[in-house]
Amino acid sequence: MELFFGQPVTLSGSDAGSYVLQDKVLDDVPGPDLVRMSTANTAYRSVVAAYVGRKFDLDTLLSRFFNGVELSMLYLLQKHLGVVISGSVALQFFDRSTFEGSDLDLYVMKENSDALECWLQTIGYTIVEKPAYVGTSITGVTTFGRYRSGVQVISTRNTVVETILEFSLTCVMNLITYFEAICIYPRATFVKREALLLNSNLSLNGTTFIDKYRSRGWTIICTLDPLQQFDTDSDFYCPPDSRRTRAIGDDRCWVIPLRDMTSPPTSDLKFVNTWRLTYRDSPYMSFTILRHDRLLHSYVITLDPDVVRHIYDVLDEQHRDLAVQRSLRLHFHTQNMESR
């Protein structure tokens, strides 16, 4: 489901008063319901699009970390290095809120992390902490500071999507690329204000990370009752025999386009990266990593043997990475439609 930005509007007189009233009403409407509202008719679509253009303002959200010139450079780095904004700032963007004292988390593949870190230092950020890091999908975390602003660069081993799917809470599974912002579990996060705990080693009590998001208004759940597991409309639908495959950018995601796709990104995250939410004693994400010397990038894919077999058949037949990516994207999108 997508929300589109409307054209900027100069307000004056009674028009300004009308928009103030609209904003007061729409500020209380959860994002996924804004999407539904925008599909009702042309008039509602226009109203919602204009509201989105006023309220979902990434420049303003990032202004505490970068000035206007620096923001333009950051967006170029997103486009050319594949830098992804996630964590609490991405959550604030979708929630139309501000968390005081929150840092900016920038995720990037390890081969591009040096360039990103070098740029941060050229604009005045200094390294505060760079501990030795050993993790499954993360190769390093560098914390930068400037004035009262904090930025973390998280370098990933395979794909940024893998790291995001390994987050402990579903409410922070959001990502902002150069072209668009994507929320993976929108109805649970912004309608029910629920976050599913995916790391059974974490306690619901006394954990700083858990307490932080509970204090910000989310109910943390660590188990799913049968109604939640078998509710096909739920974000957390995952009965024992479920074959529902999710994909980045599928129609269960909330997608806000930020720019026209006039020039396709070098690495398109949408539809290619897939996973399943699985429940056995506790919930977890089920996927594996696809790597191949004919692919420029790695991908998260479901653990379906037929899917994996099909992919490697395609890889054996194709010789150009772009053609392979298009084949994979078509296959995943089709397979995702069939599994609903």
C-alpha positions in Angstrom: 0.0 0.0 0.0 1.4 3.4 -1.0 0.9 7.0 0.0 1.9 9.7 -2.5 3.2 13.2 -1.8 1.0 16.1 -3.1 2.4 19.2 -4.7 3.6 22.0 -2.3 0.9 24.5 -1.5 1.2 28.1 -0.5 -1.5 28.8 2.1 -3.2 32.1 3.0 -6.4 33.3 4.5 -9.3 30.8 4.7 -7.3 28.2 2.8 -4.7 28.1 5.6 -7.4 27.7 8.2 -8.9 24.8 6.2 -5.5 23.0 6.1 -5.0 23.6 9.8 -8.4 21.9 10.5 -7.6 19.0 8.1 -4.2 18.5 9.8 -5.8 18.4 13.3 -8.2 15.6 12.1 -5.7 13.6 10.0 -2.9 13.8 12.7 -4.9 11.2 14.7 -5.5 8.9 11.7 -3.0 5.9 11.7 -0.9 5.7 8.6 -2.4 2.5 7.2 -5.9 4.1 7.5 -4.6 7.1 5.6 -3.8 4.7 2.8 -7.3 3.3 2.8 -8.8 6.8 2.9 -6.8 7.9 -0.1 -8.3 5.1 -2.2 -11.9 6.1 -1.5 -12.2 8.6 -4.3 -10.2 11.3 -6.1 -11.1 14.1 -3.6 -9.9 12.1 -0.6 -6.7 11.1 -2.5 -5.9 14.7 -3.1 -6.5 15.7 0.5 -4.3 12.8 1.8 -1.6 13.5 -0.7 -1.4 17.1 0.3 -1.3 16.2 4.0 1.5 13.7 3.3 3.5 16.4 1.6 3.1 18.6 4.6 3.6 16.1 7.4 5.9 13.4 6.2 8.9 15.7 6.0 12.2 13.8 6.0 14.3 17.0 5.6 12.9 18.5 8.8 13.3 15.2 10.7 17.0 15.0 9.7 17.7 18.7 10.2 19.0 18.1 13.7 21.8 16.0 12.2 22.6 17.8 8.9 22.2 21.2 7.4 20.6 21.7 3.9 23.9 21.2 1.9 24.8 18.1 4.0 21.4 16.6 3.5 21.7 16.8 -0.3 25.0 15.0 0.0 23.5 12.3 2.3 20.8 11.7 -0.3 23.4 11.3 -3.0 25.3 8.8 -0.8 22.0 6.9 -0.3 21.5 6.7 -4.1 25.1 5.7 -5.0 26.2 3.7 -1.9 22.9 2.1 -0.9 22.8 3.8 2.5 19.6 3.0 4.3 18.1 4.9 7.3 16.5 2.7 9.8 16.0 2.4 13.6 14.2 5.0 15.6 14.5 7.8 13.1 12.7 5.8 10.4 10.0 4.9 13.0 9.6 8.6 13.8 9.1 9.4 10.1 6.2 7.0 9.8 4.8 7.9 13.2 4.9 11.7 12.6 6.6 12.1 15.9 9.9 13.1 17.5 11.8 11.1 20.1 14.1 13.4 22.1 17.7 12.3 22.2 17.5 9.6 19.5 20.4 9.0 17.3 20.4 8.5 13.5 21.2 4.9 12.4 22.7 4.6 8.9 23.0 1.1 7.5 25.4 0.3 4.6 27.2 -2.6 3.1 30.7 -3.1 4.6 32.4 -2.3 1.3 30.9 1.2 1.3 31.1 2.0 5.0 34.6 3.6 4.8 33.3 6.1 2.3 30.3 7.0 4.4 32.4 7.3 7.6 35.0 9.5 5.8 32.2 11.9 4.6 30.9 12.2 8.1 34.3 13.2 9.4 34.8 15.8 6.6 31.6 17.6 7.8 32.7 17.8 11.4 31.5 14.5 13.0 34.1 12.8 15.1 34.3 9.2 16.2 33.0 8.7 19.7 33.2 4.9 19.8 34.3 2.1 17.4 34.4 -1.1 19.4 35.4 -4.5 18.1 32.2 -6.1 16.9 31.4 -9.7 16.2 27.9 -10.5 14.9 26.1 -12.6 12.3 25.1 -9.9 9.9 26.9 -6.8 11.3 30.6 -6.3 10.7 31.0 -3.1 12.6 29.3 -0.2 14.4 30.9 3.3 14.6 29.3 6.0 16.7 29.9 9.6 15.6 29.1 12.8 17.5 28.8 16.5 16.6 27.4 19.1 19.0 24.4 17.2 20.5 23.8 15.0 17.5 24.7 11.4 17.3 25.0 9.2 14.2 25.8 5.5 14.0 27.1 3.8 10.9 26.3 0.1 10.9 28.1 -1.9 8.3 26.5 -5.2 7.2 28.0 -8.4 5.9 25.5 -9.5 3.3 22.5 -7.2 2.8 21.0 -4.4 4.9 17.6 -6.2 4.8 19.1 -9.2 6.7 20.1 -7.0 9.6 16.7 -5.2 9.7 14.9 -8.6 9.8 17.1 -9.6 12.8 15.9 -6.6 14.9 14.4 -7.8 18.2 11.1 -5.7 17.7 8.9 -5.5 14.7 8.1 -1.8 15.3 11.6 -0.8 14.2 11.5 -2.8 11.0 11.3 0.2 8.8 13.7 1.5 6.2 14.2 4.7 4.2 16.1 4.4 0.9 16.9 7.2 -1.6 13.7 6.5 -3.5 11.1 5.5 -0.8 10.3 4.8 2.8 9.0 1.3 3.6 7.3 0.0 6.8 7.2 -3.8 7.0 4.5 -4.3 9.7 2.3 -1.1 9.5 -1.0 -2.2 11.0 0.5 -3.8 14.1 2.9 -0.9 14.6 0.7 2.1 13.9 -2.9 0.9 14.3 -2.6 -1.5 17.2 0.6 0.0 18.5 2.0 -3.4 19.1 5.6 -4.7 18.7 6.4 -8.4 18.5 9.5 -9.5 20.4 11.5 -11.8 18.1 14.5 -12.5 20.4 13.4 -15.0 23.0 16.7 -14.3 24.9 15.5 -10.8 25.8 13.4 -10.3 28.9 10.2 -8.2 28.8 11.3 -6.6 32.0 14.4 -4.7 32.9 15.8 -4.5 29.3 16.7 -0.9 28.3 15.8 -1.5 24.6 12.4 -3.0 25.5 11.6 -0.3 28.1 12.5 2.4 25.6 9.9 1.4 23.1 7.3 0.6 25.8 7.7 4.2 27.1 7.2 5.5 23.6 3.8 3.9 23.4 4.1 0.4 22.1 2.8 -2.7 23.7 5.5 -5.4 23.6 4.2 -9.0 23.0 6.4 -12.1 23.1 3.8 -14.8 22.4 0.9 -15.1 19.9 -2.4 -16.6 20.9 -4.3 -18.8 18.3 -6.5 -15.9 17.2 -3.4 -13.8 16.3 -1.7 -16.7 14.6 -4.7 -17.7 12.4 -6.0 -14.2 11.6 -5.2 -13.7 7.9 -5.6 -10.0 8.2 -3.1 -9.8 11.0 0.5 -8.6 10.3 1.6 -11.6 12.5 -0.4 -14.3 10.7 1.8 -17.4 11.0 -0.1 -20.7 11.6 2.1 -23.9 11.7 1.5 -24.8 8.1 1.6 -21.2 6.7 3.4 -20.6 3.4 2.8 -16.9 3.4 5.9 -15.3 2.0 6.5 -11.7 2.7 8.6 -9.4 0.5 10.0 -5.9 0.9 7.5 -3.7 -0.8 4.6 -6.1 -1.0 1.0 -4.9 -0.4 1.2 -5.6 3.3 4.0 -3.0 3.6 3.3 0.7 3.8 5.4 2.4 1.1 5.8 6.2 0.8 7.6 7.2 -2.4 10.1 10.0 -1.9 11.2 10.6 -5.4 10.3 9.7 -9.0 11.9 6.4 -10.1 13.2 8.0 -13.3 16.6 6.4 -12.8 16.3 2.9 -11.2 18.5 2.2 -8.2 21.6 0.0 -8.7 20.3 -2.4 -6.0 16.5 -2.6 -5.8 15.4 -4.0 -2.4 11.7 -4.4 -3.4 10.2 -7.8 -4.1 13.5 -9.6 -4.3 14.1 -9.9 -0.6 11.6 -12.4 1.0 11.1 -14.1 4.3 8.4 -15.8 6.5 7.3 -15.1 10.0 7.4 -18.5 11.7 6.1 -19.5 15.2 7.5 -22.5 17.1 7.4 -21.9 20.8 8.4 -18.3 20.0 8.2 -16.2 16.8 11.2 -15.8 14.5 12.1 -14.8 10.9 12.7 -17.7 8.5 15.0 -16.9 5.6 18.5 -17.7 4.1 21.0 -15.6 2.2 21.4 -15.9 -1.5 24.9 -15.3 -2.8 26.3 -16.1 -6.3 29.3 -14.9 -8.2 27.0 -13.7 -11.0 25.1 -11.4 -8.7 26.4 -8.0 -7.7 24.4 -8.2 -4.4 23.2 -10.7 -1.8 19.6 -11.2 -1.1 17.3 -12.5 1.7 15.1 -15.4 0.4 12.7 -17.8 1.9 13.8 -21.3 2.8 11.5 -23.0 0.3 13.5 -25.7 -1.6 11.5 -25.2 -4.8 12.2 -21.4 -4.7 15.9 -21.9 -4.1 16.1 -24.5 -6.9 14.3 -22.2 -9.3 16.7 -19.3 -8.4 19.8 -21.4 -9.1 18.3 -22.6 -12.3 17.9 -19.0 -13.4 21.4 -18.2 -12.3 22.9 -21.0 -14.4 21.1 -19.7 -17.4 21.6 -16.0 -17.1 24.9 -14.1 -17.6 24.0 -10.5 -16.9 23.3 -9.4 -13.4 20.5 -7.1 -14.4 18.6 -9.8 -16.3 19.0 -12.1 -13.3 17.6 -9.5 -10.9 14.6 -8.9 -13.1 13.9 -12.7 -13.3 14.2 -13.0 -9.5 12.0 -10.0 -8.9 9.3 -11.3 -11.2 9.5 -14.8 -9.6 9.3 -13.5 -6.1 6.5 -11.1 -6.8 4.5 -13.9 -8.5 5.3 -16.4 -5.7 4.2 -13.8 -3.1 0.9 -13.3 -4.8 0.2 -17.0 -5.0 1.0 -17.6 -1.3 -1.7 -15.3 0.1 
